[in-house]
Amino acid sequence: MGIFKIEGGIRLKGEITPQGAKNEALQILCAVLLTSDKVIINNIPDIIDINKLIVLLGNLGVKIQKNGGGSYTFQADDINIAYLETEAFKKEGGSLRGSIMIVGPLLARYGKGYIPKPGGDKIGRRRLDTHFEGFINLGAKFRYNREDHFYGVEAPDGLHGASMLLDEASVTGTANIVMAAVLAKGTTTIYNAACEPYLQQLCKMLNSMGANITGVGSNLLTIEGVESLNGCEHRILPDMIEIGSWIGLAAMTRSEITIKNVSWENLGVIPSVFRKLGITLEKRGDDIYIPSHEDGYEIKTDIDGSILTIADAPWPGFTPDLLSIVLVVATQAKGDVLIHQKMFESRLFFVDKLIDMGAKIMLCDPHRAVVMGHNFQSQLKATTMSSPDIRAGISLLIAALSAKGTSTIQNIEQIDRGYENIDERLRAIGANIVRA
């Protein structure tokens, strides 16, 4: 197990470029299974979760060529579908949450798709019902082995278009169903579909391959099935979660930072939520400039004077992946804020570590926490802590970078799952962080 040692309280300065979006890459990589032609994907982040998925695709028989600089060529022209029933696959697939999204493409192209219960963050229950109910609507038969938690769907006679209303606007569920429906016979309509930018990117990529998807960007998708798809070249967006992380880092350490090439049009409400915390963001072309906040930052109240509430919601609402960042940033703001994490019941349980560092946080229940900001009158204190999941891990890292003294973060593999070479990139802007 690796650790980070961080000397906190250092002002940072410079430019940082966000990596390619992890959540988009997980979908896009699975989509290469839909064609036997070559698919070139650029701006792939070099992180544990993505590298695991690339290895899994290779073990399935996908030919993979690294072109350099986050660019790969994939060709799925000789898939070993029998690999899905091996013990090796059960182990590999079970270690990665994103592996669920290979099921839709394999079901569409080969008439079967299997997956062990996927792993990932320990942030509470993450149901798979939406995925499999969508496949059943398309004509697949579902089976589940409770003994070894192995899921399967089969459609030996092919899939057929259907109209469906999703029980939740699941991003991965929508992506999986879309990838299955593009090769189904007839028309599929998906209502209450997720419409995140990464899902829009997947649909645009599939259309460039010859799919016929309309309604992209809305919660009603219409898909006319086609016989086959062609190859394409696709570039992954910058990671909005990492962009939000850098905003939080700049504010907490009172650093002057420019975040390069952020794709402003795909950030949604993220800038406005940070502005509600009193953080100054300047749009400079396609960059975000954050000044040093010498006088701190003050949380705005609602227009009637009541305490600000920041809650997660499906796009275009605020992403749940940034609530941990918002919470830690609020610990040094002037004023109070209620953080309401609606989607996952275990994601706020890292706040005890911030309380140990001197933060004033009242955990109301598994979903809500009130943060009473210090306004930099009392600096957080260094401590030893362990990263429970990707987003809590980066939040604790931000807290450590602002704290007085030297902190140790254990279980940093959780951070590496979502952030590329983070220690090197932080050192480049002046941070004192060592990987051991």
C-alpha positions in Angstrom: 0.0 0.0 0.0 1.4 3.4 -1.0 1.1 6.6 1.1 1.4 10.3 0.4 3.3 12.6 2.8 2.2 16.2 2.4 3.6 19.3 4.0 0.6 21.7 4.2 0.2 25.4 4.3 2.2 26.1 1.1 0.8 28.6 -1.5 0.7 27.1 -5.0 1.0 28.9 -8.3 0.9 28.0 -11.9 -1.1 26.2 -14.7 -2.6 22.8 -14.6 -4.3 20.9 -17.4 -7.1 18.5 -16.6 -6.8 14.9 -17.7 -9.3 13.2 -19.9 -12.6 12.4 -18.3 -12.6 9.1 -16.4 -16.4 8.6 -16.6 -16.5 9.3 -20.3 -13.6 7.0 -21.0 -15.3 4.0 -19.3 -18.2 4.3 -21.7 -16.2 5.1 -24.8 -13.8 2.2 -24.3 -16.7 -0.3 -24.0 -18.2 1.1 -27.2 -15.2 -0.2 -29.3 -16.8 -3.7 -28.9 -19.6 -2.6 -31.2 -17.6 -2.8 -34.4 -14.9 -4.9 -36.0 -13.3 -1.8 -37.5 -10.5 0.2 -35.9 -11.4 2.9 -33.4 -8.9 5.6 -32.3 -9.5 7.2 -29.0 -7.5 10.3 -27.8 -7.0 11.9 -24.4 -7.5 8.7 -22.5 -6.4 9.3 -18.8 -3.6 7.1 -17.5 -5.3 6.0 -14.3 -5.9 2.6 -12.6 -9.6 2.2 -13.4 -9.1 2.9 -17.1 -5.9 0.8 -17.4 -7.8 -2.1 -15.8 -10.6 -1.8 -18.4 -8.0 -1.7 -21.2 -6.4 -4.9 -19.9 -9.9 -6.5 -19.7 -10.6 -5.6 -23.3 -7.3 -7.1 -24.3 -8.1 -10.3 -22.6 -11.4 -10.4 -24.4 -9.5 -10.4 -27.7 -9.5 -6.7 -28.6 -6.3 -5.7 -30.5 -4.8 -2.7 -28.7 -2.1 -0.3 -30.0 -0.8 2.6 -27.9 -0.1 5.5 -30.1 1.3 7.7 -27.4 0.1 10.7 -25.4 -3.1 9.1 -24.2 -4.0 7.9 -27.7 -4.9 4.3 -28.5 -6.2 2.3 -31.4 -8.7 -0.6 -30.7 -10.0 -3.3 -33.0 -12.5 -5.8 -31.8 -12.5 -8.1 -34.8 -11.7 -11.4 -33.0 -13.5 -11.4 -29.7 -13.2 -14.5 -27.4 -16.7 -14.5 -26.0 -15.9 -17.7 -24.0 -13.6 -15.6 -21.9 -16.7 -14.2 -20.2 -17.3 -17.5 -18.4 -13.8 -18.0 -17.0 -12.6 -17.5 -13.4 -10.1 -15.0 -14.6 -12.9 -12.8 -16.0 -14.9 -13.1 -12.8 -11.9 -11.8 -10.9 -11.1 -9.0 -13.3 -14.6 -7.8 -14.0 -15.4 -7.8 -10.3 -12.6 -5.3 -9.5 -14.0 -2.5 -11.7 -17.3 -0.8 -11.5 -17.1 0.3 -15.2 -16.9 -3.3 -16.4 -20.7 -3.4 -16.3 -20.8 -1.4 -19.6 -19.2 -4.2 -21.7 -22.5 -6.1 -21.3 -24.6 -3.9 -23.7 -22.2 -3.9 -26.6 -21.5 -7.7 -26.3 -25.2 -8.4 -26.0 -25.9 -6.4 -29.1 -23.2 -7.9 -31.2 -22.8 -11.4 -29.9 -26.2 -12.1 -28.3 -24.8 -12.6 -24.8 -23.2 -10.6 -22.0 -22.0 -11.7 -18.6 -20.6 -9.8 -15.7 -19.7 -10.5 -12.0 -20.9 -8.1 -9.4 -18.8 -5.0 -10.2 -16.5 -3.4 -7.6 -15.5 0.2 -7.2 -16.0 2.8 -4.5 -17.5 1.8 -1.1 -20.0 4.7 -1.1 -23.2 2.8 -0.5 -25.5 0.6 -2.7 -25.2 1.2 -6.4 -28.0 -0.8 -8.1 -27.8 -2.4 -11.5 -31.5 -2.9 -12.0 -31.8 -0.1 -14.6 -29.2 -1.8 -16.9 -30.8 -5.2 -16.9 -34.4 -4.0 -17.0 -33.4 -2.1 -20.2 -31.9 -5.2 -21.7 -35.0 -7.2 -20.9 -37.1 -4.6 -22.6 -35.0 -5.1 -25.7 -35.8 -8.8 -25.6 -32.9 -10.3 -23.6 -33.4 -13.1 -21.1 -31.8 -12.4 -17.7 -30.3 -14.8 -15.2 -28.4 -14.3 -11.9 -26.3 -16.8 -10.0 -26.7 -15.7 -6.3 -23.9 -18.1 -5.2 -21.1 -16.2 -7.0 -23.0 -13.0 -7.8 -22.8 -13.5 -11.6 -25.2 -11.7 -13.9 -26.0 -12.8 -17.4 -28.2 -11.6 -20.3 -28.8 -13.6 -23.6 -30.6 -12.8 -26.8 -29.7 -15.6 -29.3 -32.4 -14.3 -31.8 -31.2 -10.7 -31.5 -32.6 -7.6 -29.8 -35.7 -5.7 -30.8 -36.4 -2.0 -30.3 -38.8 -1.0 -27.5 -40.1 2.0 -25.7 -39.0 2.3 -22.1 -39.2 4.7 -19.1 -36.1 4.3 -17.0 -36.7 4.0 -13.2 -33.8 6.4 -12.6 -31.7 8.6 -14.9 -28.6 6.3 -14.5 -25.6 7.5 -16.5 -24.1 4.1 -16.9 -27.5 2.4 -17.3 -28.4 4.8 -20.1 -25.1 4.3 -21.8 -25.4 0.5 -21.6 -28.9 0.4 -23.0 -28.0 2.9 -25.8 -25.0 0.7 -26.8 -27.3 -2.4 -26.9 -30.1 -0.5 -28.8 -27.9 0.8 -31.7 -27.7 -2.7 -33.2 -31.3 -3.8 -32.3 -34.0 -4.2 -34.9 -36.4 -1.4 -35.0 -36.9 1.8 -33.0 -36.0 2.2 -29.3 -37.1 5.2 -27.2 -35.6 5.8 -23.8 -37.4 8.3 -21.6 -35.8 9.6 -18.3 -32.4 9.0 -20.0 -29.4 10.6 -18.5 -28.1 13.5 -20.4 -24.6 14.2 -18.9 -22.0 15.6 -21.3 -20.2 12.2 -21.2 -23.4 10.4 -22.3 -23.8 13.0 -25.1 -20.2 12.3 -26.1 -21.0 8.6 -26.4 -24.0 9.2 -28.5 -22.0 11.6 -30.8 -19.3 8.9 -31.2 -21.8 6.2 -32.0 -23.5 8.5 -34.6 -20.1 9.1 -36.2 -19.8 5.3 -36.4 -23.1 5.0 -38.3 -25.7 4.8 -35.5 -28.9 6.8 -35.7 -29.5 8.5 -32.3 -31.6 11.6 -31.9 -32.5 13.7 -28.9 -28.9 13.8 -27.7 -28.6 16.1 -24.7 -32.3 15.6 -23.7 -33.9 13.0 -21.5 -35.7 11.4 -24.4 -33.5 9.5 -26.8 -34.7 7.8 -30.0 -32.5 5.1 -31.5 -33.1 3.6 -35.0 -31.3 0.3 -35.0 -28.7 -0.3 -37.8 -27.1 -3.4 -39.2 -23.5 -2.6 -38.2 -21.2 0.2 -37.1 -18.0 1.5 -38.6 -14.7 2.7 -37.0 -14.1 6.3 -36.0 -11.8 8.7 -34.2 -12.9 10.3 -30.9 -11.4 12.7 -28.4 -12.5 12.5 -24.7 -13.5 15.7 -22.9 -11.5 17.1 -20.0 -12.6 15.7 -16.7 -15.1 18.0 -15.0 -14.6 16.3 -11.6 -10.9 17.0 -11.8 -11.6 20.6 -12.8 -13.8 21.0 -9.7 -11.0 19.5 -7.6 -8.5 22.0 -8.8 -10.9 24.9 -8.1 -11.3 23.6 -4.6 -7.6 23.1 -4.2 -6.9 26.7 -5.3 -9.4 28.2 -2.8 -8.4 26.1 0.2 -4.7 26.8 -0.3 -5.3 30.5 -1.3 -3.3 29.8 -4.4 -3.3 31.6 -7.8 -4.0 28.8 -10.4 -5.0 28.7 -14.0 -6.8 25.5 -15.2 -6.2 25.1 -18.9 -8.7 24.0 -21.6 -11.7 23.2 -19.4 -14.4 23.0 -22.1 -16.5 25.7 -20.4 -19.7 24.7 -22.4 -19.6 21.3 -20.7 -19.2 22.4 -17.1 -22.9 23.1 -16.4 -23.6 24.5 -13.0 -20.1 23.7 -11.5 -18.7 27.2 -11.8 -21.9 28.8 -10.3 -21.9 26.4 -7.3 -18.3 27.3 -6.4 -19.2 31.0 -6.8 -22.0 30.5 -4.3 -19.2 29.5 -1.8 -17.6 32.9 -2.5 -14.9 31.6 -4.8 -13.8 33.9 -7.6 -13.5 32.2 -11.0 -12.6 34.1 -14.2 -13.3 32.8 -17.7 -10.2 33.5 -19.8 -10.8 32.0 -23.2 -11.4 28.3 -22.5 -9.4 28.5 -19.2 -10.4 29.1 -15.6 -8.3 31.6 -13.6 -8.6 31.5 -9.8 -6.9 34.4 -7.9 -5.2 33.8 -4.5 -8.2 34.8 -2.3 -6.0 36.7 0.2 -9.1 37.8 2.1 -10.8 34.4 2.0 -14.2 33.6 0.5 -17.7 34.1 1.9 -20.6 31.7 1.4 -23.7 33.3 0.0 -27.1 32.8 1.7 -30.4 32.1 -0.1 -32.3 35.3 -1.1 -34.4 35.1 2.0 -31.3 34.9 4.2 -31.6 31.2 5.0 -28.6 28.9 5.0 -27.3 27.8 1.6 -28.0 24.2 0.7 -25.8 22.4 -1.9 -27.3 19.1 -3.1 -26.5 16.7 -5.9 -28.9 16.0 -8.8 -28.9 14.4 -12.2 -27.5 16.6 -15.0 -27.9 19.5 -15.5 -27.9 19.5 -11.7 -24.7 19.4 -9.6 -22.7 16.2 -9.9 -22.5 14.1 -6.7 -18.8 13.5 -7.4 -18.0 17.0 -6.4 -19.9 17.2 -3.1 -16.9 15.9 -1.1 -14.8 18.7 -2.6 -17.4 21.4 -1.8 -17.6 20.1 1.7 -13.9 20.4 2.4 -13.7 23.8 0.7 -16.5 25.1 3.0 -14.5 24.3 6.1 -12.4 27.4 5.5 -15.1 29.7 4.1 -16.8 32.5 6.0 -20.4 31.3 6.8 -22.3 28.0 6.9 -23.6 25.6 4.4 -25.8 22.4 4.4 -24.4 19.7 2.1 -27.1 17.2 1.0 -25.8 14.0 -0.6 -28.9 12.4 -2.0 -27.6 9.6 -4.1 -25.2 7.6 -1.9 -25.6 6.8 1.8 -21.9 6.3 2.7 -20.2 9.2 0.9 -20.1 11.6 3.8 -18.6 9.2 6.3 -15.1 10.6 5.7 -16.0 13.8 7.6 -14.7 12.3 10.9 -11.2 12.7 9.4 -11.8 16.4 8.7 -13.2 16.9 12.3 -10.0 15.3 13.6 -8.1 18.0 11.7 -10.2 20.7 13.4 -13.0 21.3 10.9 -16.4 22.3 12.3 -18.8 19.8 10.8 -22.1 18.4 12.1 -23.1 15.1 10.4 -26.9 15.2 10.6 -27.5 11.7 9.1 -25.9 9.6 6.3 -27.0 12.1 3.7 -26.6 15.6 5.3 -23.8 17.6 6.9 -23.7 21.2 8.1 -20.3 22.8 7.7 -19.4 25.9 9.8 -16.5 27.6 8.1 -13.4 28.9 9.9 -12.8 31.8 7.5 -9.1 30.9 7.8 -9.1 32.0 11.4 -8.1 28.5 12.5 -6.0 26.4 10.2 -6.7 22.7 9.8 -4.1 20.5 11.6 -2.0 17.8 10.0 -2.9 14.2 10.7 -2.7 10.6 9.4 -5.7 9.4 7.5 -6.8 6.8 5.0 -8.6 7.4 1.6 -11.9 5.5 1.6 -12.9 6.3 -2.0 -11.7 8.4 -5.0 -13.5 11.6 -4.3 -13.1 11.5 -0.5 -9.5 10.8 -1.1 -8.9 13.9 -3.2 -10.8 15.9 -0.6 -8.6 14.7 2.2 -5.6 15.5 0.0 -6.8 19.1 -0.5 -7.4 19.4 3.3 -3.8 18.1 3.9 -2.3 20.6 1.4 -4.0 23.5 3.4 -3.3 22.1 6.9 -0.5 23.1 9.3 2.2 20.4 9.5 2.9 17.2 7.7 0.0 14.8 6.9 0.1 11.2 5.8 -2.6 9.7 3.6 -2.8 5.9 3.3 -4.6 3.8 0.7 -3.7 6.2 -2.0 -4.5 3.6 -4.6 -8.1 4.9 -4.3 -6.9 8.4 -5.4 -4.8 6.8 -8.3 -8.0 5.1 -9.5 -9.3 8.5 -10.7 -6.4 11.0 -10.8 -3.4 10.8 -13.2 0.1 11.3 -11.7 -1.4 13.6 -9.1 1.7 14.0 -7.0 3.9 14.9 -10.0 1.3 17.5 -11.2 1.0 19.0 -7.8 4.7 19.3 -7.3 4.8 21.1 -10.7 2.8 24.0 -9.2 4.8 24.1 -5.9 3.2 21.4 -3.6 5.4 19.5 -1.2 4.0 16.0 -1.6 6.0 12.7 -1.6 4.8 9.2 -2.6 6.2 6.5 -0.5 
